C-alpha cells in the first residue's frame, strides 16, 4: 500500500513538473523582437532610462520584493490595493545621452496574466515631463514573460543566485492592436497629439537578492513632422 | 505499482493544467468605489491625500525641502518639480498612488498635471489650469483615462482642506474631485 502511495505522489510530481517545464519553455511564447515602429517611416523620439532602482530618483514598492525601494526611507506601498504596484521616478535621456527630463512610471501586476499563453502582464503608465518641450502620457500593457524566463528564472536556478548575459526584448504588448502603447500629449509641443510607443529593456546582470544590477530601458515614441523639426533645432 | 505511477503522472498533468486555468495568478485587492451621481448627469468621485502622511516623494529643485531624505533632484530639472502620494477614497482607505507635476516654462507657459493610478481600476491623466478659481480650488480636464476610465471625459478639481484642530498627525489634505461622463454622453461636465 505504501509503495502505491509513493508511486502516486512521485507520478503527480513528475506530471506537474513536466507541464510546468512545457509552460516555461513554451517555444510559442517568445520575446517579441520586432515591432511596427521598427519599420515606421515617422520620426522616432528615443528616451532612455536606467532600470536599476538605485539609479532612479525614487523607487518604491511593497518593500518585500526583490527590488529594494530607493532611497531607503521612501514610503512603501504595503496597503492591499497598492501592494502589487511599483512606482518609479527617473531621469530620462535622449539618444545622445543628454538628460532631457524625467518620467514617473506606475507598474501594477495585471489580472490579465495568463501562464498558459505566456503572458506575465503588467499594466503600466508613464508620465513623461520634458522641460522646454512639454508633457506626455503613455498607456501600455507590458509582457514580462520573456524577461522572467530568460533572466529571472536562470538567476534563481544559478548556484550564485545571479544571472549575467545580454538580454534585450520589447516589453510593450498593447493596448494598441499592433502591440504598441498609446501616447497622448498633455502640454507644450505635444499638446493634444496622439502617438504610439514601444518600451524595451536590455539586461546584463540580475541578482535574486538585489534585483536588476545592470538594466537599461528605452522608450521609442513615434512622432510626426512637428517633433522632427524640434529635434533638429535642439542644440 | 507502475500503473499507479502512470496514473499519478496523468493526475499531475491534469491537476496542473486545471490549476493554471482556474486559479488566478493576480488578484488585485479592491476597495469599493464610492461614486455619486452628479447634478447634471455623469458621476462624481472624490479622492484624498493626507498631508504629510501620504507623501511618498517630494522632488523640487534647489534648496527646496525634499522627501525622503537622501533624495537627489537632478540639476537639469530646475524648471520642474514632482510629488508622489498615496491616494485615498472617501473612507480614508488607500486605493492607489498619484503624482503631481509642476513645470515652469517661460515660453510655453506653466503646466500643472496629475496622474492618478488605481491598480484595480485604471489611470487618469489630468491637466490643470494654472490659476486658482475663487475659493482656492484649481480646475482641470481629463486628458486620458485608461481601462475603467477609457471611455470617460470630464472635469477635475483640486483644493487644500485644512485639518481639524484635533488632528495631531496631518496638517490637512488635498481633495481631488472628478466629474466624468461617458464619452457617448453629450453633457456639461464643468459645473
Interface residues (C-beta under 8 A of the other chain):
Chain A: X3 X4 X7 X8 X9 X10 X11 X12 X13 X14 X15 X16 X17 X18 X19 X20 X23 X57 X58 X60 X71 X72 X73 X74 X75 X77 X79 X80 X81 X82 X83 X84 X85 X87 X89 X91 X99 X100 X101 X102 X104 X106 X108 X109 X110 X111 X113 X114 X115 X116 X123 X125 X127 X129 X131 X132 X134 X135 X137 X139 X182 X184 X186 X187 X188 X189
Chain B: X1 X2 X4 X5 X6 X7 X8 X9 X10 X11 X12 X13 X14 X15 X16 X17 X20 X21 X24 X25 X26 X27 X28 X29 X30 X31 X54 X55 X56 X57 X59 X68 X69 X70 X71 X72 X73 X74 X76 X77 X79 X80 X82 X84 X86 X93 X94 X95 X96 X97 X99 X101 X103 X105 X107 X108 X111 X113 X115 X117 X118 X119 X120 X122 X123 X125 X127 X143 X144 X146 X147
